[in-house]
Amino acid sequence: MATLWHLLTLALVAAAVHGEPVQKQNLTLPEGADTQREAVVDIFVHSYEAYMKYAWGHDDLLPISESYADIRNGWGASIVDAMSTMWIMGRYDWFNQAVNHTATVDFRKSQTNDTVNVFETTIRYVGGLLSAYELSGYQYDVLVDKAEQAAQQMAYAWVGNNAIPFSSINFTGHEPTIANGSIAGVGTLTLEWNRLSLYTKNDTYRQLVEKSVQHIINMPSPLPGIPGQGIDPTTGKAVGGYSWGGGSDSYFEYLIKYPRLTNTDDNSYADAWLTAIDTSIKKLLRTSTVGDWVYLADYDDDKLIRHVGSHLACFSGGNWILGGKLTNNDTLVNIGLQLTDACWNTYASTATGIGPEEFAYVSSDGNYTGASGPDEEQLQFYNKHGFYITTPYYILRPEVLESNFYAWRVTGDTKYLDNAASAIKSFQKYLANTVAYTSIYDVDNTQSAKADIMESFWFAEVLKYLYLTFDDPKHISLDDYVFNTECHPFKAPAAKSVYGSGPKAYSP
């Protein structure tokens, strides 16, 4: 089967392909969807009211201790990350309050002693502010101003002639932290910085991030199209193994989203994505010996397959579904649906109905993970479910629900609505706290202890993907918007092609 998939995709790598509509045409919601949608709104309201009471102006709520944490430089990450969700849900009162507060924040200096992470600040703050600016009808120029305040300081992460920025920088002295970064950290800036260039009319931002991605695209690798997960900004060389998981994930995500957002006539981004897909089909795709679940394996720096998966890597199903539609390749869509179903199985198989942080499996070529093999209890779990849990906590991650959302909007199969409804029920039952919602340590234990953290992506991603799953499909349609990796939607031009000969930048 892998050989067939390879042949079907290989011909696309060098070919100009024209995207078709992403969403299923005339898609409508069944009766009862509004009940689930309102349940998501209730979760959002309960969570945000608690944030306003106990953590207002800070980054994240600590629901158990009824306090706050500033892990994103103290600029109010939950406020900015929640803004696009507020607008989509019609909570304009909270949105206006968020705009007014954000207007008072000085993004030119960290409010904590921490250095500033370029990736996290880009996807949450720059992405969140610019998406809110678009969604609200371009009426709050201060949102662009604040996004640029942060980006002006982050631009110092590109040192000298380096194509690759350092991951973190001290805003006060513009001193980067000299350390290796990741291709996700470097390659997940293009959507946001391109939009910033568009609205500020300063093309420097776009040029910086495109230079970085072009460097990664052209790096040599034993796996064509799949660069090493780590990268040394000083030398520009790869470090470490190869994966679709954390550290690599959103680099691949943006390779296909960037040409869709911009209608660029530069084929290199879509070519690189298709090459990565082709290599993944040939080298990384695995099927479990129990349940025939389809997974993407890791490939370590010893050139060994690791039979592991993660909640983070479960974005891949949605990414392959989207890319398959944009490249007119039903084979890729179908593989994406299989990846999505396998990730949902990690939810459906646990006692809480919520998926774990990391898991492993067995395929026809073995069960090597780079660590010890499954113990007797894990093996029994595998023989029942087709995977076993290696890291059991859940920290409010969105990726499984993200792919489930794409699967619903593309196929119209109501099983994906059932999946989302099941997740809502599980969240209400096992994550609800006296104050808001919180993480748990063990998804396979209905009495699991809770962890005292509710990060901002709960507002930006989890609740937005769930809400949109049960919302009118014409609202924030996948044919009209491209989501950044934090689920902040950007308005896209009319789809011509992921290659196309359209303008370099979209002008609203």
C-alpha positions as CSV (number, residue, x, y, z in Angstrom):
1,M,0.0,0.0,0.0
2,A,2.8,2.4,0.9
3,T,4.3,1.9,-2.6
4,L,0.9,2.8,-4.2
5,W,0.7,5.9,-2.1
6,H,4.2,6.9,-3.1
7,L,3.5,6.6,-6.8
8,L,0.3,8.6,-6.4
9,T,2.1,11.5,-4.7
10,L,5.5,11.5,-6.4
11,A,4.1,12.9,-9.6
12,L,2.7,15.9,-7.8
13,V,5.9,17.2,-6.4
14,A,7.0,19.0,-9.6
15,A,3.6,19.6,-11.0
16,A,1.5,22.7,-10.9
17,V,-1.7,21.7,-9.2
18,H,-4.9,23.7,-8.7
19,G,-6.8,23.5,-5.4
20,E,-10.4,22.6,-5.2
21,P,-12.8,23.9,-2.5
22,V,-11.7,22.5,0.9
23,Q,-15.1,22.2,2.6
24,K,-17.7,19.8,1.5
25,Q,-20.2,21.7,-0.6
26,N,-23.6,22.6,0.9
27,L,-22.5,21.2,4.3
28,T,-25.2,21.7,7.0
29,L,-25.3,20.9,10.6
30,P,-27.8,18.2,12.0
31,E,-30.4,19.0,14.6
32,G,-28.9,19.4,18.0
33,A,-25.6,21.0,17.0
34,D,-26.7,24.3,18.6
35,T,-26.9,22.5,22.0
36,Q,-23.2,21.4,21.7
37,R,-22.2,24.8,20.5
38,E,-23.8,26.5,23.5
39,A,-22.1,24.0,25.8
40,V,-18.7,25.1,24.4
41,V,-19.7,28.8,25.0
42,D,-20.6,27.9,28.6
43,I,-17.1,26.3,29.1
44,F,-15.5,29.4,27.6
45,V,-17.5,31.8,29.8
46,H,-16.9,29.8,33.0
47,S,-13.1,29.7,32.1
48,Y,-12.8,33.4,31.2
49,E,-14.8,34.7,34.1
50,A,-12.5,32.8,36.4
51,Y,-9.5,34.3,34.5
52,M,-10.9,37.8,34.9
53,K,-11.5,37.3,38.6
54,Y,-8.2,35.7,39.6
55,A,-5.6,36.4,36.8
56,W,-6.7,39.5,34.9
57,G,-3.8,41.1,33.0
58,H,-1.5,38.1,33.6
59,D,-0.8,35.3,31.2
60,D,-2.5,32.2,32.6
61,L,-4.9,31.2,35.3
62,L,-4.0,28.7,38.0
63,P,-7.4,27.3,38.6
64,I,-6.7,25.2,41.7
65,S,-4.7,27.8,43.7
66,E,-7.0,30.6,42.3
67,S,-3.9,32.6,41.2
68,Y,-2.0,33.3,38.1
69,A,1.3,32.6,36.2
70,D,3.2,34.7,33.8
71,I,5.0,32.3,31.5
72,R,4.6,34.4,28.4
73,N,6.3,37.6,29.5
74,G,3.4,38.9,31.5
75,W,1.6,40.6,28.5
76,G,-1.7,39.0,29.2
77,A,-1.5,35.9,26.9
78,S,-4.9,34.6,27.8
79,I,-6.5,38.0,26.8
80,V,-4.8,38.2,23.4
81,D,-5.2,34.4,22.7
82,A,-8.9,34.6,23.5
83,M,-9.7,37.6,21.4
84,S,-10.4,35.8,18.1
85,T,-12.5,33.3,19.9
86,M,-14.5,36.0,21.6
87,W,-15.2,37.7,18.2
88,I,-16.3,34.4,16.6
89,M,-18.6,33.6,19.5
90,G,-20.1,37.1,19.4
91,R,-18.8,38.2,22.8
92,Y,-18.1,41.7,21.6
93,D,-18.2,43.2,25.1
94,W,-15.3,41.1,26.3
95,F,-13.5,41.7,22.9
96,N,-13.7,45.5,23.4
97,Q,-12.5,45.1,26.9
98,A,-9.6,43.1,25.7
99,V,-8.7,45.7,23.0
100,N,-8.8,48.4,25.6
101,H,-6.5,46.5,28.0
102,T,-4.1,45.4,25.2
103,A,-3.7,49.1,24.1
104,T,-2.1,49.8,27.5
105,V,0.5,47.0,27.3
106,D,4.1,47.8,26.3
107,F,5.2,44.9,24.1
108,R,8.7,46.5,23.7
109,K,9.8,45.1,27.1
110,S,9.1,41.9,29.0
111,Q,7.0,42.3,32.1
112,T,9.0,39.4,33.7
113,N,12.7,38.5,34.0
114,D,12.3,35.9,31.2
115,T,13.7,36.2,27.7
116,V,11.2,36.4,24.9
117,N,10.5,33.2,22.9
118,V,10.2,34.2,19.2
119,F,7.9,31.3,18.2
120,E,5.5,31.5,21.2
121,T,5.3,35.3,21.0
122,T,4.6,35.2,17.3
123,I,1.9,32.6,17.3
124,R,0.1,33.9,20.4
125,Y,0.6,37.6,20.5
126,V,1.4,38.7,16.9
127,G,-1.0,36.1,15.4
128,G,-3.7,36.8,18.0
129,L,-3.5,40.6,17.6
130,L,-3.5,40.6,13.8
131,S,-6.3,38.0,13.5
132,A,-8.4,40.1,15.9
133,Y,-7.7,43.2,13.8
134,E,-9.0,41.4,10.7
135,L,-12.0,39.7,12.3
136,S,-13.2,43.0,13.8
137,G,-13.2,44.7,10.4
138,Y,-9.7,46.5,10.5
139,Q,-11.1,49.1,12.9
140,Y,-8.6,48.9,15.8
141,D,-5.2,50.0,14.4
142,V,-3.7,49.7,17.9
143,L,-3.7,45.9,17.5
144,V,-1.3,46.2,14.5
145,D,0.8,48.7,16.5
146,K,1.1,46.3,19.4
147,A,2.0,43.4,17.2
148,E,4.7,45.5,15.6
149,Q,6.1,46.5,19.0
150,A,6.8,42.9,19.7
151,A,8.1,42.1,16.2
152,Q,10.5,45.0,16.1
153,Q,12.2,43.6,19.2
154,M,12.1,40.0,18.0
155,A,13.8,41.0,14.7
156,Y,17.1,41.2,16.7
157,A,17.0,37.4,17.0
158,W,18.4,37.4,13.4
159,V,22.1,38.1,14.1
160,G,24.4,39.3,11.4
161,N,23.9,37.3,8.2
162,N,22.4,34.3,9.9
163,A,19.4,33.0,8.0
164,I,18.1,31.3,11.2
165,P,17.1,33.4,14.2
166,F,17.9,32.4,17.8
167,S,14.9,31.1,19.6
168,S,14.9,33.5,22.5
169,I,16.0,37.1,23.0
170,N,16.4,39.6,25.8
171,F,14.4,42.6,24.7
172,T,16.3,45.0,27.0
173,G,19.7,44.5,25.5
174,H,18.7,42.7,22.3
175,E,20.8,39.8,23.3
176,P,19.8,36.4,22.0
177,T,20.2,33.2,24.0
178,I,22.9,31.3,22.2
179,A,21.4,27.8,21.9
180,N,20.0,25.4,19.3
181,G,16.5,25.9,18.1
182,S,13.9,23.9,16.2
183,I,12.6,24.0,12.7
184,A,9.1,24.5,14.2
185,G,10.3,27.5,16.1
186,V,11.9,29.0,13.0
187,G,9.5,27.8,10.3
188,T,6.3,28.9,12.0
189,L,6.5,32.6,11.6
190,T,5.6,33.2,8.0
191,L,1.8,33.6,8.3
192,E,2.0,36.1,11.0
193,W,5.0,38.2,9.8
194,N,3.7,38.3,6.2
195,R,0.5,39.8,7.5
196,L,2.4,42.2,9.7
197,S,4.3,43.4,6.6
198,L,1.0,43.8,4.8
199,Y,-0.5,46.0,7.5
200,T,2.6,48.0,8.4
201,K,3.8,48.3,4.8
202,N,7.3,47.2,6.1
203,D,8.4,44.2,4.0
204,T,11.4,43.5,6.3
205,Y,9.3,41.2,8.4
206,R,8.3,39.0,5.5
207,Q,11.8,39.0,4.1
208,L,13.3,37.8,7.5
209,V,10.9,34.8,7.9
210,E,10.9,33.8,4.3
211,K,14.8,33.7,4.4
212,S,14.6,31.3,7.3
213,V,12.1,28.9,5.7
214,Q,14.0,28.9,2.4
215,H,17.2,28.0,4.3
216,I,15.4,25.0,6.0
217,I,13.8,23.9,2.7
218,N,17.2,23.7,1.1
219,M,19.1,22.0,3.9
220,P,20.4,18.5,3.0
221,S,18.7,15.7,4.8
222,P,18.8,11.8,4.7
223,L,15.0,12.1,4.5
224,P,14.1,14.3,1.5
225,G,11.8,17.2,2.6
226,I,12.0,16.3,6.3
227,P,14.8,18.4,7.9
228,G,16.3,17.5,11.2
229,Q,14.2,18.6,14.1
230,G,16.8,20.8,15.6
231,I,18.8,23.6,14.0
232,D,21.9,25.6,15.1
233,P,21.3,29.3,14.2
234,T,25.1,29.9,14.2
235,T,25.9,27.4,11.6
236,G,22.5,26.9,10.0
237,K,23.0,23.1,10.3
238,A,20.5,20.5,11.4
239,V,20.7,18.8,14.8
240,G,18.9,15.6,16.0
241,G,16.3,13.3,14.7
242,Y,13.3,13.6,12.3
243,S,9.6,13.8,13.3
244,W,6.1,15.2,12.6
245,G,5.9,15.8,16.4
246,G,6.9,18.7,18.6
247,G,9.8,20.7,17.4
248,S,9.0,19.9,13.7
249,D,5.2,19.9,13.5
250,S,4.2,23.4,12.6
251,Y,7.0,23.9,10.1
252,F,5.3,21.3,7.9
253,E,1.9,22.9,8.8
254,Y,2.9,26.3,7.4
255,L,4.6,24.9,4.2
256,I,1.2,24.3,2.7
257,K,-0.7,27.1,4.5
258,Y,1.6,29.9,3.5
259,P,1.0,29.6,-0.3
260,R,-2.7,29.3,0.4
261,L,-2.7,32.5,2.5
262,T,-0.6,34.5,0.0
263,N,-1.3,33.0,-3.4
264,T,2.4,33.3,-4.0
265,D,3.8,32.3,-7.3
266,D,6.8,30.7,-5.5
267,N,6.3,27.0,-5.8
268,S,9.0,26.1,-3.3
269,Y,6.7,25.9,-0.2
270,A,4.2,23.6,-1.7
271,D,6.9,21.5,-3.4
272,A,8.6,21.1,0.0
273,W,5.4,20.1,1.6
274,L,4.7,17.5,-1.1
275,T,8.2,16.2,-0.9
276,A,7.8,15.8,2.9
277,I,4.5,13.9,2.3
278,D,6.1,11.7,-0.2
279,T,9.0,10.8,2.1
280,S,6.6,10.2,5.0
281,I,4.6,7.8,3.0
282,K,7.7,5.9,1.9
283,K,9.6,5.9,5.2
284,L,7.4,6.9,8.2
285,L,3.9,5.6,7.7
286,R,3.1,2.6,9.9
287,T,0.0,0.5,10.6
288,S,-0.5,-1.1,14.0
289,T,-0.7,-4.9,14.3
290,V,-3.8,-4.4,16.4
291,G,-6.7,-2.4,14.9
292,D,-4.8,-1.4,11.7
293,W,-4.4,2.2,13.0
294,V,-2.3,4.4,10.8
295,Y,0.5,6.4,12.5
296,L,3.5,8.5,11.5
297,A,6.7,7.2,13.1
298,D,9.7,9.2,14.2
299,Y,13.1,8.6,12.6
300,D,16.0,9.2,15.0
301,D,19.5,10.4,14.4
302,D,20.7,6.8,14.4
303,K,18.4,6.3,11.4
304,L,16.1,4.0,13.3
305,I,12.3,4.1,13.2
306,R,10.7,4.9,16.5
307,H,7.2,3.6,16.9
308,V,5.9,6.6,18.8
309,G,3.2,9.2,18.6
310,S,2.1,12.2,20.5
311,H,-0.9,14.6,21.0
312,L,1.2,17.3,19.3
313,A,1.8,15.2,16.2
314,C,-1.9,14.5,15.9
315,F,-2.2,17.8,14.0
316,S,-0.9,15.9,11.0
317,G,-4.3,14.4,10.1
318,G,-5.9,17.8,9.6
319,N,-2.8,19.1,7.8
320,W,-2.8,16.2,5.3
321,I,-6.6,16.6,4.8
322,L,-6.2,20.3,4.1
323,G,-3.1,19.8,1.8
324,G,-4.8,17.0,0.0
325,K,-7.7,19.2,-0.9
326,L,-5.4,22.1,-1.9
327,T,-3.5,19.7,-4.2
328,N,-6.5,17.8,-5.6
329,N,-5.2,14.6,-4.1
330,D,-7.9,12.4,-2.6
331,T,-5.3,9.8,-1.6
332,L,-3.7,12.4,0.8
333,V,-7.1,13.3,2.2
334,N,-7.9,9.7,2.9
335,I,-4.5,9.1,4.7
336,G,-5.2,12.3,6.7
337,L,-8.6,10.9,7.7
338,Q,-6.9,7.6,8.8
339,L,-4.4,9.6,10.8
340,T,-7.2,11.5,12.4
341,D,-9.1,8.4,13.3
342,A,-6.1,6.8,14.9
343,C,-5.6,9.9,17.0
344,W,-9.2,9.9,18.0
345,N,-8.8,6.3,19.1
346,T,-6.4,7.5,21.7
347,Y,-9.3,9.5,23.2
348,A,-11.9,6.8,22.8
349,S,-9.8,4.1,24.4
350,T,-9.1,5.8,27.8
351,A,-11.1,5.8,31.0
352,T,-11.7,9.6,30.7
353,G,-12.3,9.7,27.0
354,I,-9.3,12.1,26.7
355,G,-6.1,11.3,24.8
356,P,-2.6,11.1,26.4
357,E,0.4,13.3,25.8
358,E,2.5,10.5,24.3
359,F,1.9,6.9,23.2
360,A,3.5,4.1,21.3
361,Y,2.5,1.1,19.1
362,V,3.7,-2.0,17.4
363,S,3.8,-2.4,13.6
364,S,5.0,-5.2,11.3
365,D,8.6,-4.0,11.7
366,G,8.6,-4.1,15.5
367,N,8.0,-1.9,18.5
368,Y,11.3,0.0,18.9
369,T,10.7,3.4,20.6
370,G,14.2,4.4,21.8
371,A,13.2,3.4,25.3
372,S,12.3,0.2,27.0
373,G,9.5,-1.8,25.4
374,P,6.0,-2.1,26.8
375,D,5.5,-3.6,30.2
376,E,2.9,-6.3,30.8
377,E,0.2,-3.7,31.6
378,Q,1.0,-1.6,28.5
379,L,1.0,-4.7,26.3
380,Q,-2.4,-5.7,27.5
381,F,-3.7,-2.2,26.8
382,Y,-2.1,-2.4,23.3
383,N,-3.7,-5.7,22.5
384,K,-7.1,-4.1,23.2
385,H,-6.6,-0.7,21.7
386,G,-3.8,-0.7,19.1
387,F,-1.6,1.7,21.1
388,Y,-0.3,2.0,24.6
389,I,0.2,5.1,26.8
390,T,3.8,6.3,27.6
391,T,3.0,9.7,29.0
392,P,-0.5,9.8,30.5
393,Y,-1.2,13.5,31.2
394,Y,-3.4,15.9,29.3
395,I,-2.6,19.6,29.4
396,L,-5.5,21.0,27.4
397,R,-3.9,20.4,24.0
398,P,-6.0,20.9,20.9
399,E,-4.4,18.9,18.1
400,V,-6.8,15.8,18.1
401,L,-9.8,18.2,18.0
402,E,-8.1,20.3,15.3
403,S,-7.8,17.3,13.0
404,N,-11.3,16.2,13.9
405,F,-12.6,19.7,12.9
406,Y,-10.9,19.5,9.5
407,A,-12.3,16.0,9.0
408,W,-15.9,17.2,9.7
409,R,-15.7,20.2,7.4
410,V,-14.2,18.2,4.5
411,T,-16.3,15.0,4.7
412,G,-19.5,16.0,6.4
413,D,-19.4,12.6,8.3
414,T,-21.3,13.1,11.5
415,K,-19.0,10.7,13.4
416,Y,-16.7,13.7,13.8
417,L,-19.5,15.6,15.4
418,D,-20.0,12.6,17.8
419,N,-16.3,12.7,18.6
420,A,-16.4,16.4,19.4
421,A,-19.5,16.0,21.6
422,S,-17.8,13.2,23.4
423,A,-14.8,15.4,24.1
424,I,-17.1,18.2,25.5
425,K,-18.7,15.7,27.8
426,S,-15.3,14.4,29.0
427,F,-14.0,17.9,29.6
428,Q,-17.1,18.8,31.6
429,K,-16.8,15.6,33.7
430,Y,-13.0,15.3,34.3
431,L,-11.5,18.8,33.7
432,A,-14.0,21.0,35.5
433,N,-12.7,22.6,38.6
434,T,-14.4,24.8,41.2
435,V,-12.6,27.6,39.2
436,A,-12.5,27.1,35.4
437,Y,-11.0,23.9,33.9
438,T,-7.6,22.4,34.4
439,S,-5.2,19.7,33.3
440,I,-5.0,16.1,34.6
441,Y,-2.1,13.8,35.2
442,D,-3.6,10.5,34.0
443,V,-6.2,10.3,31.2
444,D,-6.8,6.6,32.0
445,N,-7.8,7.3,35.6
446,T,-11.2,8.8,36.3
447,Q,-9.9,9.8,39.7
448,S,-6.8,11.5,38.3
449,A,-5.2,14.3,40.3
450,K,-5.5,17.7,38.6
451,A,-2.6,20.0,37.6
452,D,-2.8,23.7,38.5
453,I,-2.6,25.3,35.1
454,M,-4.9,26.5,32.3
455,E,-2.7,27.8,29.5
456,S,-4.0,30.4,27.0
457,F,-4.3,28.0,24.1
458,W,-7.4,26.6,25.9
459,F,-9.2,29.8,24.8
460,A,-7.4,30.1,21.5
461,E,-7.5,26.6,20.2
462,V,-9.4,23.9,22.1
463,L,-12.6,25.9,22.6
464,K,-12.5,27.6,19.1
465,Y,-12.1,24.3,17.3
466,L,-14.9,22.7,19.3
467,Y,-17.2,25.8,18.8
468,L,-16.5,25.9,15.0
469,T,-17.2,22.2,14.7
470,F,-20.8,22.9,15.8
471,D,-21.1,26.3,14.1
472,D,-22.5,27.2,10.7
473,P,-19.9,25.8,8.3
474,K,-20.1,29.0,6.2
475,H,-18.9,30.9,9.2
476,I,-15.1,31.0,9.2
477,S,-15.1,28.6,6.3
478,L,-11.9,26.7,5.4
479,D,-12.3,28.1,1.9
480,D,-12.1,31.7,3.2
481,Y,-9.6,31.5,6.1
482,V,-6.3,30.0,7.0
483,F,-5.6,29.3,10.6
484,N,-2.3,29.9,12.2
485,T,-0.9,27.2,14.5
486,E,-2.6,28.8,17.5
487,C,-6.0,28.7,15.7
488,H,-6.1,32.4,14.9
489,P,-7.8,32.7,11.5
490,F,-6.5,35.0,8.7
491,K,-8.7,36.0,5.8
492,A,-7.4,34.4,2.6
493,P,-7.8,35.4,-1.0
494,A,-10.0,33.5,-3.4
495,A,-8.3,30.2,-4.0
496,K,-6.4,29.9,-7.3
497,S,-3.8,27.4,-6.5
498,V,-1.3,26.5,-3.8
499,Y,1.1,27.6,-6.6
500,G,-0.7,30.1,-8.7
501,S,0.4,33.2,-10.3
502,G,-1.4,35.5,-8.0
503,P,-0.1,38.5,-6.0
504,K,2.8,38.2,-3.6
505,A,0.6,39.4,-0.8
506,Y,-3.1,39.5,-0.2
507,S,-4.6,43.0,0.2
508,P,-8.0,43.0,1.9
